[in-house]
Amino acid sequence: MTSTTALYAQRRAHLASLLGEGGIAIVPTAPERIRNRDTDYLYRHDSYFYYLTGFTEPQGWLVLTAEGHATLFCQPKDLEREIWDGYRLGPEAAPGALGVDAAHSATQLEALLPRLLENRERVWFPFATHEGLAARVDGWLQKVRARVRYGALCPAQQGDLCTLLDEMRLIKDAHEQDVMRRAARISAEAHIRAMQCSARMLRAGEDVREYHLDAELLHEFRRQGSQAVAYNSIVAAGANACVLHYRADAAPLRAGELVLIDAGCELDGYASDITRTFPADGRFTGPQRDVYDLVLASQHAAVAATRAGARFNDPHDATVAVLAQGLLDLGLLDRNRFGSAQDVIEQRAYFQFYMHRTGHWLGMDVHDCGSYVEPTEVGQTSERRDPLSGEAITNRPSRILRPGMVLTIEPGLYIRPAPGVPEAFHHIGIRIEDDAIVAEGGCELITRGVPVEADEIEALMRS
């Protein structure tokens, strides 16, 4: 058994221990999806399924009992289809290759799964993640009930498997951290490549478009062996940087304007997520530098607040405190209306320019699974009224950070033209994002292979 195969076996054993006496878990992989007519989208496995098996083929199902017995359903060997679609592992080879106890063809799923469910007490499966799965489970349970006259017992309870797996996936082991460091390195080098391409093409007097930089990112991702993008890349020139989920398109890059790139690769099932904002021609203007330095200062504060024992919300609160004061200092908010940074925070006046949180979990999914509420304190609630919407909001204590958790730290400012906003700042959109592994006494920033200080970015783009 290889080291990675043993790792997946350990995860299955851990999950089995959480299922309770008589428990059984059903975990499907993702379906194949048609792009158009007879063409499929690039296949991507389900993260929960992969976390427990390391298996990337479609049509896979894992069935795991509380006793630790793992059964895999997978595509049968089919030499004709393999000529067209590629190699299949097949059920005969699966136990040896994946370390499962038994394997069957996926064509036998409907016939065999009801028998596996017989005499179990609780069936676990991921709720609200696979369309139609709950109905399929109901159908299998109906077949079990049809055999009660023959002595079969039907599971009387159902549980959401996500509640167990999310907690497992939230802490990344050494193998996962190593993969994520490699993904971060590749993505950092792709960002460097895109920055230098922008400056080089503008210096040569060439027409530079957002898609040129998108192409540089994709080239570097694949050149270094990553399988795909972790999410659709954002390459936003000029005012487009003020659109949070902008897609790389055809807008021109112009000297004197900024470019925001939010892009990361996926490597061996794990995401990276980096955002850098830089001057298209390699030199910040005065107002751009002022806003950039403010956002960077807020990120430094957030990084300092990210450590084991702190709360998930602490980096966001640290970011907002710096931004609130900076918005007043730059004249983006009126001191006659907001006398102090605390006024800005209490009235959420910063929301005009900063409307998202400072981070999210990162892992197999770019917005990874895991509760943001501390599970040991979920019952401790308080209520407040949002000063902007008037909506009543229930507060619960945010998650206590532990070593091995991975999150992004991504403050930003997005300045659209509006009454009272100085024209010199119009259309400036800046976000700075790094990936952090929580550790005792601090965090490890794994994406700093691409510069973040303004002077370093300018120096890089001159080279």
Secondary structure, DSSP 4 states (H G I P E B T S, - for coil): --HHHHHHHHHHHHHHHHS-TTEEEEEE-PPP-EEETTEEPPP---HHHHHHH----SS-EEEEETT--EEEEEPPP-HHHHHHH-----TTTHHHHH--SEEEEGGGHHHHHHHHHTT-SEEEE-TTSSTTHHHHHHHHHHHHHTTGGGT-----EEEETHHHHHHHHHS--HHHHHHHHHHHHHHHHHHHHHHHHHHHHHHTT---BHHHHHHHHHHHHHHTT--EESSPPEEEEGGGGGSTT----SPBP-TTSEEEEEE-EEETTEE--EEEEEETTS---HHHHHHHHHHHHHHHHHHHT-STTSBTHHHHHHHHHHHHHHHHHTTSS-TTT--SHHHHHHTTGGGGT--S-S--B-SSSSS----SB-GGGTT--EEEE-TTT--EEEE-PBPBP-TT-EEEE--EEEE---TTS-GGGTTEEEE-BEEEEEETTEEEETTTTS--SHHHHHHHHH-
